[in-house]
Amino acid sequence: MIPRMTPPAPPPMRHSWLDDMHALVAGSLFVALGMTMFGHAGLLTGGVAGVAFLASYATGGNFGLFFFLFSLPFFVLSWFRLGAEFTFKSFGAVALVSACTAVAPKVVRFEFINPWVASVVGGFLIGFGLLALLRHHASVGGVNILAQWLQQARGLSAGKVQMSVDIVVVLAALVVVPPVRVAQSVVGAVAIGAILALNHRPGRYLGV
């Protein structure tokens, strides 16, 4: 019996500049909308965004501004470990998310949204936005940059790294926000991490 020959895998198709631009804009808008839902429901998320939410809730300041400022130090790691292209794309994504969340109250209004619904739907929106960015070699800064580097350098799942850090940050917020909001935020963190853990595994995506 003649053994079957497995055909060679097709070479990965490179993304065009138009592909990258579309993904950066769409992914950033998804993340911004999810963050807006979280903010409206009084929820948190992990990483730099979680710290920005805490600062916003504590001071009444703008989340978008805090998010942009707190993300800046991580671009040093990005520049030296992930390269100029990734850094510039990520900086553009962070700037767009920050700008969109800053103007969101003027263009998007939620008269009512259940916090549990916001945690799941908002988490999925953020997760899919991050997935689009990561697959086009970009991120929204902060822990997302660290997770992407660990996946490339150590083979660790970016989604699992992101989920682990997010849950730790959210649980640390128990001293600031009510426990029920923390529980809802944990659900949101799991929703974000699940999208990445299931869809952004090393070797699964062939686009370059």
N, CA, C and O of each residue as an XYZ file, in Angstrom:
832
protein
N       0.848     -1.186      0.000
C       0.000      0.000      0.000
C       0.894      1.251      0.000
O       1.766      1.407      0.854
N       0.659      2.119     -0.961
C       1.477      3.313     -1.097
C       1.044      4.353     -0.064
O      -0.128      4.729     -0.029
N       1.966      4.823      0.776
C       1.575      5.824      1.783
C       1.216      7.142      1.133
O       1.790      7.539      0.119
N       0.265      7.799      1.733
C      -0.134      9.114      1.240
C       0.924     10.156      1.586
O       1.484     10.170      2.682
N       1.171     11.007      0.631
C       2.110     12.092      0.851
C       1.352     13.349      1.272
O       0.444     13.804      0.576
N       1.735     13.895      2.408
C       1.088     15.129      2.864
C       1.624     16.303      2.060
O       2.832     16.543      2.043
N       0.742     17.037      1.396
C       1.229     18.178      0.608
C       1.875     19.221      1.507
O       1.431     19.427      2.636
N       2.911     19.875      1.021
C       3.567     20.898      1.855
C       2.632     22.061      2.139
O       1.789     22.425      1.319
N       2.803     22.630      3.316
C       1.966     23.773      3.698
C       2.296     24.960      2.800
O       3.461     25.191      2.478
N       1.282     25.708      2.396
C       1.558     26.882      1.567
C       2.353     27.919      2.344
O       2.200     28.027      3.561
N       3.191     28.675      1.668
C       3.957     29.706      2.374
C       3.028     30.780      2.919
O       2.005     31.081      2.304
N       3.368     31.361      4.065
C       2.502     32.409      4.635
C       2.421     33.615      3.714
O       3.409     34.021      3.102
N       1.231     34.173      3.631
C       1.020     35.365      2.810
C       1.321     36.609      3.628
O       0.856     36.745      4.760
N       2.088     37.500      3.063
C       2.437     38.727      3.766
C       1.260     39.687      3.764
O       0.515     39.782      2.788
N       1.107     40.399      4.878
C       0.088     41.438      4.944
C       0.547     42.656      4.150
O       1.712     43.050      4.209
N      -0.366     43.232      3.424
C      -0.060     44.493      2.749
C      -0.219     45.639      3.735
O      -0.747     45.453      4.832
N       0.237     46.823      3.347
C       0.083     47.984      4.228
C      -1.393     48.295      4.445
O      -1.779     48.803      5.497
N      -2.227     47.984      3.431
C      -3.666     48.210      3.584
C      -4.266     47.223      4.585
O      -5.125     47.591      5.386
N      -3.808     45.963      4.537
C      -4.245     44.972      5.531
C      -3.915     45.451      6.941
O      -4.756     45.421      7.839
N      -2.665     45.896      7.113
C      -2.229     46.340      8.438
C      -3.023     47.552      8.918
O      -3.433     47.610     10.077
N      -3.236     48.508      8.037
C      -3.962     49.709      8.433
C      -5.399     49.381      8.824
O      -5.910     49.891      9.821
N      -6.047     48.527      8.033
C      -7.425     48.140      8.360
C      -7.492     47.446      9.713
O      -8.376     47.727     10.523
N      -6.535     46.524      9.953
C      -6.530     45.797     11.225
C      -6.258     46.726     12.397
O      -6.878     46.591     13.452
N      -5.331     47.674     12.221
C      -5.003     48.600     13.309
C      -6.204     49.465     13.668
O      -6.496     49.671     14.846
N      -6.898     49.970     12.658
C      -8.058     50.831     12.927
C      -9.194     50.015     13.526
O      -9.765     50.398     14.548
N      -9.527     48.887     12.891
C     -10.642     48.071     13.376
C     -10.353     47.522     14.769
O     -11.210     47.581     15.650
N      -9.147     46.989     14.970
C      -8.805     46.441     16.282
C      -8.829     47.495     17.370
O      -9.318     47.248     18.473
N      -8.301     48.672     17.064
C      -8.289     49.752     18.057
C      -9.705     50.204     18.406
O      -9.999     50.490     19.567
N     -10.578     50.269     17.407
C     -11.966     50.669     17.662
C     -12.692     49.628     18.505
O     -13.470     49.982     19.391
N     -12.445     48.349     18.238
C     -13.049     47.297     19.052
C     -12.602     47.431     20.509
O     -13.414     47.368     21.432
N     -11.287     47.617     20.693
C     -10.767     47.761     22.061
C     -11.367     48.990     22.732
O     -11.768     48.929     23.894
N     -11.432     50.101     22.011
C     -11.961     51.339     22.593
C     -13.428     51.180     22.983
O     -13.840     51.660     24.039
N     -14.220     50.510     22.141
C     -15.630     50.314     22.475
C     -15.786     49.416     23.690
O     -16.619     49.677     24.558
N     -14.985     48.356     23.751
C     -15.035     47.485     24.922
C     -14.631     48.217     26.196
O     -15.260     48.044     27.240
N     -13.584     49.032     26.112
C     -13.153     49.826     27.269
C     -14.225     50.826     27.688
O     -14.419     51.076     28.877
N     -14.917     51.395     26.706
C     -15.994     52.334     27.014
C     -17.115     51.634     27.769
O     -17.675     52.192     28.713
N     -17.443     50.416     27.356
C     -18.463     49.638     28.073
C     -18.008     49.341     29.488
O     -18.796     49.454     30.428
N     -16.748     48.961     29.656
C     -16.222     48.699     30.997
C     -16.326     49.949     31.868
O     -16.783     49.887     33.010
N     -15.898     51.077     31.319
C     -15.926     52.311     32.095
C     -17.337     52.714     32.486
O     -17.564     53.178     33.603
N     -18.289     52.538     31.570
C     -19.670     52.903     31.872
C     -20.235     52.042     33.002
O     -21.012     52.518     33.831
N     -19.834     50.768     33.023
C     -20.344     49.847     34.042
C     -19.520     49.883     35.320
O     -19.842     49.174     36.273
N     -18.450     50.701     35.365
C     -17.615     50.775     36.560
C     -16.717     49.571     36.740
O     -16.349     49.235     37.866
N     -16.358     48.915     35.647
C     -15.528     47.718     35.717
C     -14.057     48.063     35.550
O     -13.695     49.199     35.247
N     -13.232     47.068     35.754
C     -11.787     47.191     35.577
C     -11.330     46.155     34.571
O     -12.084     45.259     34.191
N     -10.106     46.288     34.151
C      -9.459     45.238     33.391
C      -8.032     45.141     33.893
O      -7.652     45.835     34.836
N      -7.243     44.287     33.269
C      -5.907     44.079     33.786
C      -4.873     44.983     33.146
O      -5.190     45.836     32.317
N      -3.625     44.776     33.551
C      -2.518     45.485     32.943
C      -2.577     46.984     33.113
O      -3.127     47.502     34.084
N      -1.987     47.678     32.130
C      -1.926     49.137     32.164
C      -3.322     49.744     32.122
O      -3.586     50.744     32.789
N      -4.216     49.142     31.340
C      -5.583     49.667     31.262
C      -6.263     49.613     32.626
O      -7.012     50.523     32.982
N      -6.007     48.548     33.392
C      -6.591     48.454     34.726
C      -6.092     49.546     35.646
O      -6.866     50.128     36.406
N      -4.791     49.829     35.581
C      -4.230     50.908     36.386
C      -4.826     52.248     35.953
O      -5.112     53.108     36.786
N      -5.012     52.416     34.640
C      -5.605     53.656     34.135
C      -7.049     53.809     34.605
O      -7.483     54.913     34.936
N      -7.796     52.700     34.634
C      -9.168     52.768     35.156
C      -9.163     53.175     36.627
O      -9.950     54.029     37.036
N      -8.286     52.573     37.418
C      -8.219     52.918     38.840
C      -7.889     54.386     39.032
O      -8.492     55.058     39.869
N      -6.932     54.889     38.260
C      -6.569     56.300     38.360
C      -7.729     57.192     37.948
O      -7.957     58.244     38.546
N      -8.457     56.770     36.928
C      -9.607     57.550     36.467
C     -10.711     57.583     37.508
O     -11.290     58.636     37.778
N     -11.007     56.408     38.101
C     -12.061     56.354     39.120
C     -11.672     57.142     40.369
O     -12.522     57.777     40.994
N     -10.393     57.103     40.732
C      -9.947     57.761     41.960
C      -9.879     59.276     41.814
O     -10.136     60.001     42.775
N      -9.537     59.763     40.624
C      -9.323     61.203     40.442
C     -10.400     61.889     39.611
O     -10.499     63.116     39.604
N     -11.206     61.094     38.910
C     -12.176     61.696     38.000
C     -11.559     62.137     36.685
O     -12.220     62.778     35.868
N     -10.274     61.790     36.475
C      -9.586     62.174     35.248
C      -9.986     61.313     34.077
O     -10.742     60.353     34.220
N      -9.468     61.669     32.911
C      -9.821     60.980     31.680
C      -9.046     59.672     31.544
O      -7.818     59.656     31.629
N      -9.768     58.583     31.333
C      -9.128     57.273     31.195
C      -8.160     57.251     30.017
O      -7.058     56.716     30.139
N      -8.551     57.823     28.881
C      -7.713     57.786     27.699
C      -6.350     58.409     27.927
O      -5.341     57.891     27.447
N      -6.308     59.524     28.660
C      -5.039     60.189     28.944
C      -4.161     59.329     29.839
O      -2.969     59.164     29.578
N      -4.759     58.775     30.905
C      -3.990     57.908     31.796
C      -3.458     56.694     31.045
O      -2.308     56.298     31.230
N      -4.291     56.111     30.205
C      -3.896     54.921     29.464
C      -2.692     55.214     28.557
O      -1.762     54.413     28.465
N      -2.726     56.349     27.905
C      -1.629     56.718     27.005
C      -0.335     56.942     27.795
O       0.721     56.437     27.413
N      -0.416     57.686     28.880
C       0.784     57.996     29.661
C       1.384     56.748     30.305
O       2.602     56.572     30.298
N       0.537     55.881     30.861
C       1.041     54.694     31.537
C       1.615     53.673     30.551
O       2.413     52.819     30.938
N       1.218     53.757     29.295
C       1.719     52.809     28.293
C       3.102     53.167     27.778
O       3.810     52.302     27.261
N       3.497     54.414     27.909
C       4.738     54.877     27.283
C       5.985     54.088     27.712
O       6.782     53.736     26.842
N       6.199     53.789     29.011
C       7.443     53.086     29.377
C       7.610     51.730     28.703
O       8.739     51.299     28.464
N       6.511     51.049     28.393
C       6.624     49.718     27.811
C       7.131     49.745     26.373
O       7.553     48.718     25.842
N       7.090     50.909     25.746
C       7.592     50.988     24.379
C       9.114     50.881     24.332
O       9.678     50.614     23.271
N       9.780     51.086     25.457
C      11.232     50.862     25.500
C      11.526     49.378     25.272
O      12.385     49.029     24.462
N      10.800     48.498     25.997
C      10.932     47.054     25.787
C      10.586     46.688     24.357
O      11.284     45.900     23.720
N       9.509     47.262     23.861
C       9.071     46.965     22.500
C      10.138     47.334     21.479
O      10.390     46.574     20.544
N      10.763     48.486     21.647
C      11.753     48.965     20.674
C      12.964     48.036     20.606
O      13.450     47.716     19.522
N      13.447     47.606     21.777
C      14.669     46.813     21.810
C      14.418     45.318     21.602
O      15.314     44.610     21.143
N      13.229     44.827     21.927
C      12.972     43.387     21.854
C      12.082     42.978     20.686
O      12.208     41.863     20.179
N      11.196     43.850     20.256
C      10.238     43.479     19.221
C      10.413     44.251     17.926
O       9.776     43.927     16.923
N      11.270     45.269     17.931
C      11.590     45.954     16.698
C      10.802     47.223     16.456
O       9.791     47.490     17.106
N      11.297     48.003     15.497
C      10.708     49.312     15.205
C       9.298     49.191     14.636
O       8.410     49.961     15.005
N       9.086     48.219     13.731
C       7.770     48.096     13.099
C       6.685     47.829     14.129
O       5.647     48.491     14.138
N       6.932     46.848     15.002
C       5.959     46.525     16.050
C       5.730     47.725     16.958
O       4.597     48.008     17.348
N       6.802     48.427     17.291
C       6.698     49.570     18.197
C       5.859     50.685     17.590
O       4.978     51.231     18.255
N       6.124     51.027     16.334
C       5.372     52.105     15.692
C       3.895     51.737     15.532
O       3.016     52.569     15.756
N       3.630     50.499     15.146
C       2.242     50.060     15.008
C       1.521     50.111     16.362
O       0.383     50.569     16.458
N       2.204     49.634     17.395
C       1.592     49.612     18.724
C       1.369     51.018     19.257
O       0.345     51.297     19.881
N       2.322     51.894     19.013
C       2.154     53.278     19.445
C       0.941     53.902     18.755
O       0.166     54.619     19.388
N       0.778     53.630     17.462
C      -0.392     54.140     16.752
C      -1.683     53.586     17.318
O      -2.668     54.313     17.448
N      -1.690     52.285     17.662
C      -2.887     51.672     18.225
C      -3.218     52.267     19.590
O      -4.378     52.561     19.877
N      -2.191     52.445     20.439
C      -2.413     53.040     21.762
C      -2.948     54.456     21.628
O      -3.877     54.841     22.338
N      -2.369     55.230     20.724
C      -2.832     56.603     20.521
C      -4.278     56.626     20.049
O      -5.062     57.463     20.497
N      -4.641     55.713     19.144
C      -6.009     55.682     18.628
C      -6.999     55.250     19.703
O      -8.073     55.838     19.831
N      -6.639     54.213     20.484
C      -7.524     53.777     21.578
C      -7.695     54.896     22.592
O      -8.807     55.146     23.057
N      -6.608     55.573     22.939
C      -6.681     56.665     23.904
C      -7.579     57.790     23.397
O      -8.401     58.318     24.146
N      -7.422     58.158     22.122
C      -8.230     59.227     21.555
C      -9.702     58.834     21.492
O     -10.578     59.637     21.814
N      -9.972     57.598     21.075
C     -11.363     57.159     20.941
C     -12.064     57.078     22.297
O     -13.222     57.478     22.420
N     -11.373     56.565     23.311
C     -11.992     56.491     24.631
C     -12.170     57.881     25.240
O     -13.085     58.104     26.033
N     -11.288     58.819     24.864
C     -11.410     60.180     25.385
C     -12.650     60.883     24.832
O     -13.314     61.634     25.547
N     -12.958     60.637     23.557
C     -14.112     61.311     22.940
C     -15.373     60.463     23.003
O     -16.449     60.933     22.634
N     -15.259     59.219     23.463
C     -16.413     58.316     23.478
C     -17.629     58.881     24.200
O     -18.742     58.729     23.697
N     -17.470     59.532     25.370
C     -18.659     60.054     26.049
C     -19.472     61.041     25.210
O     -20.658     61.244     25.471
N     -18.849     61.651     24.212
C     -19.557     62.619     23.373
C     -20.280     61.968     22.191
O     -21.170     62.572     21.593
N     -19.892     60.734     21.859
C     -20.470     60.104     20.672
C     -21.151     58.769     20.962
O     -21.919     58.278     20.134
N     -20.882     58.176     22.124
C     -21.478     56.887     22.480
C     -22.100     57.002     23.863
O     -21.456     57.456     24.808
N     -23.355     56.590     23.973
C     -24.029     56.643     25.266
C     -24.727     55.314     25.520
O     -25.386     54.756     24.642
N     -24.563     54.819     26.755
C     -25.270     53.635     27.200
C     -26.233     54.072     28.302
O     -25.820     54.308     29.437
N     -27.501     54.176     27.966
C     -28.472     54.577     28.991
C     -28.526     53.557     30.117
O     -28.678     53.909     31.287
N     -28.399     52.289     29.747
C     -28.340     51.239     30.769
C     -27.650     50.020     30.166
O     -27.942     49.616     29.041
N     -26.744     49.453     30.921
C     -26.143     48.174     30.547
C     -25.805     47.421     31.818
O     -25.142     47.952     32.708
N     -26.260     46.192     31.898
C     -25.979     45.368     33.059
C     -24.481     45.096     33.140
O     -23.877     44.710     32.139
N     -23.863     45.288     34.316
C     -22.408     45.092     34.427
C     -21.947     43.694     34.026
O     -20.858     43.542     33.473
N     -22.763     42.662     34.298
C     -22.382     41.309     33.895
C     -22.351     41.184     32.376
O     -21.466     40.542     31.810
N     -23.328     41.806     31.729
C     -23.349     41.804     30.264
C     -22.163     42.597     29.726
O     -21.513     42.175     28.769
N     -21.882     43.748     30.342
C     -20.756     44.560     29.909
C     -19.435     43.810     30.051
O     -18.546     43.951     29.211
N     -19.303     43.009     31.117
C     -18.055     42.278     31.333
C     -17.811     41.255     30.233
O     -16.677     41.075     29.790
N     -18.878     40.580     29.789
C     -18.729     39.546     28.757
C     -18.616     40.163     27.367
O     -17.673     39.876     26.630
N     -19.582     41.012     27.010
C     -19.580     41.606     25.671
C     -18.381     42.534     25.494
O     -17.696     42.487     24.473
N     -18.132     43.377     26.497
C     -16.972     44.251     26.425
C     -15.674     43.469     26.379
O     -14.746     43.837     25.659
N     -15.606     42.379     27.154
C     -14.411     41.535     27.138
C     -14.174     40.896     25.786
O     -13.041     40.838     25.309
N     -15.249     40.412     25.165
C     -15.104     39.824     23.827
C     -14.665     40.869     22.807
O     -13.825     40.587     21.952
N     -15.229     42.075     22.893
C     -14.826     43.136     21.967
C     -13.337     43.456     22.118
O     -12.611     43.565     21.130
N     -12.900     43.603     23.360
C     -11.481     43.890     23.603
C     -10.618     42.735     23.119
O      -9.574     42.948     22.502
N     -11.060     41.503     23.402
C     -10.294     40.334     22.990
C     -10.132     40.245     21.479
O      -9.032     39.994     20.986
N     -11.218     40.448     20.742
C     -11.127     40.383     19.287
C     -10.307     41.552     18.736
O      -9.591     41.402     17.746
N     -10.416     42.712     19.381
C      -9.590     43.835     18.959
C      -8.111     43.548     19.150
O      -7.298     43.823     18.268
N      -7.765     42.993     20.309
C      -6.366     42.630     20.559
C      -5.896     41.556     19.590
O      -4.756     41.589     19.128
N      -6.771     40.604     19.280
C      -6.412     39.541     18.342
C      -6.071     40.115     16.970
O      -5.083     39.719     16.353
N      -6.892     41.049     16.499
C      -6.619     41.675     15.200
C      -5.284     42.398     15.211
O      -4.525     42.332     14.244
N      -4.999     43.090     16.311
C      -3.736     43.824     16.406
C      -2.543     42.872     16.466
O      -1.551     43.074     15.766
N      -2.637     41.846     17.293
C      -1.526     40.923     17.451
C      -1.215     40.190     16.155
O      -0.048     39.947     15.846
N      -2.236     39.838     15.400
C      -2.014     39.123     14.140
C      -1.415     40.018     13.068
O      -0.979     39.532     12.024
N      -1.389     41.299     13.314
C      -0.733     42.227     12.396
C       0.463     42.884     13.068
O       0.860     43.997     12.726
N       1.034     42.155     14.046
C       2.265     42.568     14.716
C       2.135     43.949     15.360
O       2.952     44.842     15.136
N       1.089     44.094     16.162
C       0.867     45.316     16.929
C       0.217     44.929     18.247
O      -0.121     43.765     18.463
N       0.044     45.900     19.118
C      -0.599     45.659     20.403
C      -1.145     46.978     20.915
O      -1.034     48.007     20.249
N      -1.733     46.943     22.098
C      -2.178     48.188     22.731
C      -1.280     48.506     23.924
O      -1.728     49.081     24.916
N      -0.016     48.128     23.817
C       0.960     48.540     24.815
C       0.884     47.748     26.104
O       0.115     46.795     26.230
N       1.706     48.167     27.064
C       1.681     47.597     28.405
C       1.972     46.107     28.428
O       2.894     45.631     27.766
N       1.174     45.377     29.199
C       1.349     43.937     29.363
C       1.188     43.221     28.029
O       1.778     42.161     27.818
N       0.398     43.789     27.132
C       0.222     43.202     25.814
C       1.554     43.093     25.080
O       1.799     42.107     24.384
N       2.414     44.096     25.230
C       3.758     44.051     24.635
C       4.579     42.945     25.296
O       5.249     42.169     24.615
N       4.523     42.877     26.622
C       5.260     41.840     27.344
C       4.787     40.444     26.931
O       5.607     39.548     26.730
N       3.461     40.253     26.802
C       2.915     38.954     26.423
C       3.349     38.560     25.015
O       3.679     37.400     24.765
N       3.350     39.521     24.102
C       3.771     39.236     22.734
C       5.248     38.853     22.686
O       5.629     37.938     21.955
N       6.084     39.551     23.463
C       7.505     39.223     23.494
C       7.742     37.831     24.078
O       8.559     37.074     23.553
N       7.035     37.485     25.160
C       7.196     36.169     25.773
C       6.758     35.058     24.829
O       7.345     33.976     24.833
N       5.728     35.315     24.016
C       5.297     34.300     23.053
C       6.358     34.094     21.981
O       6.648     32.960     21.599
N       6.936     35.184     21.497
C       7.951     35.068     20.452
C       9.268     34.517     20.982
O       9.919     33.715     20.313
N       9.666     34.943     22.182
C      10.983     34.580     22.705
C      10.969     33.273     23.491
O      11.957     32.538     23.478
N       9.854     32.969     24.182
C       9.813     31.804     25.057
C       8.765     30.772     24.637
O       8.701     29.689     25.219
N       7.945     31.093     23.637
C       6.922     30.153     23.194
C       5.715     30.078     24.104
O       4.896     29.169     23.969
N       5.588     31.019     25.031
C       4.440     31.039     25.928
C       3.243     31.647     25.216
O       3.393     32.557     24.400
N       2.056     31.145     25.525
C       0.855     31.678     24.909
C       0.609     33.105     25.367
O       0.530     33.376     26.565
N       0.487     34.025     24.402
C       0.211     35.420     24.747
C      -1.103     35.545     25.496
O      -1.225     36.351     26.418
N      -2.094     34.739     25.094
C      -3.394     34.804     25.763
C      -3.326     34.386     27.218
O      -3.941     35.016     28.078
N      -2.573     33.315     27.501
C      -2.460     32.849     28.885
C      -1.682     33.836     29.743
O      -2.026     34.065     30.903
N      -0.635     34.418     29.172
C       0.124     35.428     29.914
C      -0.763     36.627     30.217
O      -0.790     37.127     31.342
N      -1.495     37.088     29.188
C      -2.385     38.232     29.366
C      -3.453     37.948     30.417
O      -3.712     38.778     31.288
N      -4.075     36.763     30.331
C      -5.130     36.409     31.274
C      -4.596     36.356     32.699
O      -5.244     36.858     33.617
N      -3.430     35.758     32.899
C      -2.864     35.627     34.244
C      -2.589     36.986     34.868
O      -2.954     37.231     36.018
N      -1.954     37.860     34.120
C      -1.636     39.191     34.643
C      -2.907     39.992     34.889
O      -3.023     40.688     35.897
N      -3.861     39.893     33.964
C      -5.100     40.644     34.113
C      -5.850     40.260     35.384
O      -6.349     41.126     36.104
N      -5.927     38.963     35.655
C      -6.658     38.506     36.837
C      -5.962     38.985     38.115
O      -6.631     39.378     39.071
N      -4.636     38.954     38.138
C      -3.890     39.436     39.312
C      -4.171     40.912     39.551
O      -4.423     41.322     40.684
N      -4.130     41.717     38.485
C      -4.365     43.151     38.621
C      -5.790     43.426     39.094
O      -6.012     44.267     39.964
N      -6.749     42.710     38.516
C      -8.145     42.923     38.896
C      -8.377     42.539     40.352
O      -9.075     43.252     41.074
N      -7.801     41.424     40.793
C      -7.974     41.014     42.189
C      -7.326     42.020     43.142
O      -7.822     42.232     44.248
N      -6.240     42.629     42.727
C      -5.573     43.637     43.559
C      -6.445     44.866     43.756
O      -6.220     45.651     44.677
N      -7.444     45.035     42.887
C      -8.329     46.197     42.982
C      -9.376     46.054     44.080
O     -10.204     46.946     44.265
N      -9.347     44.938     44.809
C     -10.328     44.733     45.891
C     -10.270     45.839     46.940
O     -11.256     46.100     47.629
N      -9.113     46.485     47.058
C      -8.986     47.533     48.072
C      -9.601     48.846     47.593
O      -9.709     49.797     48.368
N     -10.004     48.908     46.327
C     -10.493     50.167     45.771
C     -11.962     50.106     45.380
O     -12.705     51.057     45.621
N     -12.390     48.996     44.778
C     -13.762     48.898     44.261
C     -14.514     47.791     44.989
O     -13.886     46.907     45.573
N     -15.855     47.819     44.967
C     -16.646     46.797     45.649
C     -16.357     45.399     45.107
O     -16.029     45.251     43.930
N     -16.474     44.376     45.947
C     -16.180     43.000     45.511
C     -16.996     42.553     44.304
O     -16.483     41.834     43.446
N     -18.272     42.973     44.224
C     -19.087     42.537     43.090
C     -18.529     43.085     41.779
O     -18.586     42.408     40.752
N     -17.989     44.309     41.804
C     -17.385     44.871     40.594
C     -16.098     44.109     40.247
O     -15.783     43.920     39.072
N     -15.367     43.680     41.264
C     -14.161     42.896     41.017
C     -14.536     41.561     40.371
O     -13.891     41.126     39.417
N     -15.580     40.913     40.894
C     -16.027     39.643     40.312
C     -16.443     39.829     38.860
O     -16.104     39.013     38.003
N     -17.173     40.898     38.585
C     -17.574     41.170     37.208
C     -16.367     41.469     36.333
O     -16.335     41.086     35.164
N     -15.378     42.148     36.891
C     -14.168     42.466     36.143
C     -13.351     41.218     35.848
O     -12.739     41.112     34.785
N     -13.339     40.266     36.789
C     -12.651     39.002     36.553
C     -13.282     38.268     35.378
O     -12.578     37.689     34.551
N     -14.616     38.294     35.307
C     -15.306     37.684     34.167
C     -14.861     38.347     32.867
O     -14.628     37.675     31.863
N     -14.747     39.671     32.901
C     -14.284     40.388     31.721
C     -12.865     40.010     31.338
O     -12.562     39.842     30.157
N     -11.982     39.873     32.343
C     -10.593     39.488     32.081
C     -10.517     38.090     31.477
O      -9.718     37.839     30.575
N     -11.347     37.188     31.977
C     -11.378     35.829     31.428
C     -11.894     35.848     29.991
O     -11.385     35.121     29.139
N     -12.898     36.674     29.720
C     -13.439     36.775     28.361
C     -12.369     37.270     27.385
O     -12.253     36.755     26.273
N     -11.592     38.266     27.803
C     -10.508     38.781     26.959
C      -9.454     37.705     26.735
O      -9.074     37.420     25.599
N      -8.987     37.113     27.828
C      -7.925     36.119     27.722
C      -8.347     34.881     26.956
O      -7.528     34.286     26.257
N      -9.618     34.474     27.070
C     -10.086     33.284     26.362
C     -10.014     33.468     24.856
O      -9.624     32.553     24.130
N     -10.392     34.654     24.385
C     -10.319     34.926     22.950
C      -8.885     34.780     22.460
O      -8.643     34.175     21.415
N      -7.930     35.333     23.211
C      -6.531     35.268     22.804
C      -5.954     33.865     22.970
O      -5.221     33.391     22.103
N      -6.280     33.196     24.081
C      -5.723     31.872     24.338
C      -6.198     30.856     23.303
O      -5.445     29.956     22.932
N      -7.428     30.989     22.837
C      -7.978     30.031     21.881
C      -7.600     30.348     20.443
O      -7.594     29.457     19.594
N      -7.287     31.600     20.162
C      -7.104     32.003     18.766
C      -5.717     32.539     18.438
O      -5.425     32.789     17.269
N      -4.858     32.722     19.427
C      -3.533     33.290     19.147
C      -2.450     32.391     19.738
O      -1.636     32.826     20.553
N      -2.460     31.142     19.315
C      -1.442     30.211     19.773
C      -0.239     30.243     18.832
O      -0.387     30.527     17.643
N       0.946     29.954     19.361
C       2.133     29.940     18.508
C       1.979     28.952     17.352
O       1.608     27.797     17.559
N       2.268     29.420     16.128
C       2.219     28.547     14.965
C       0.866     28.362     14.336
O       0.767     27.739     13.279
N      -0.202     28.888     14.956
C      -1.527     28.656     14.403
C      -1.818     29.567     13.237
O      -2.459     29.145     12.275
N      -1.368     30.805     13.293
C      -1.709     31.793     12.265
C      -0.526     31.962     11.333
O       0.598     32.163     11.793
N      -0.762     31.884     10.020
C       0.325     31.889      9.058
C       0.576     33.258      8.437
O       1.563     33.422      7.719
N      -0.273     34.237      8.683
C      -0.060     35.555      8.103
C       1.181     36.209      8.671
O       1.488     36.042      9.852
N       1.904     36.960      7.837
C       3.120     37.631      8.307
C       3.086     39.082      7.877
O       4.016     39.834      8.168
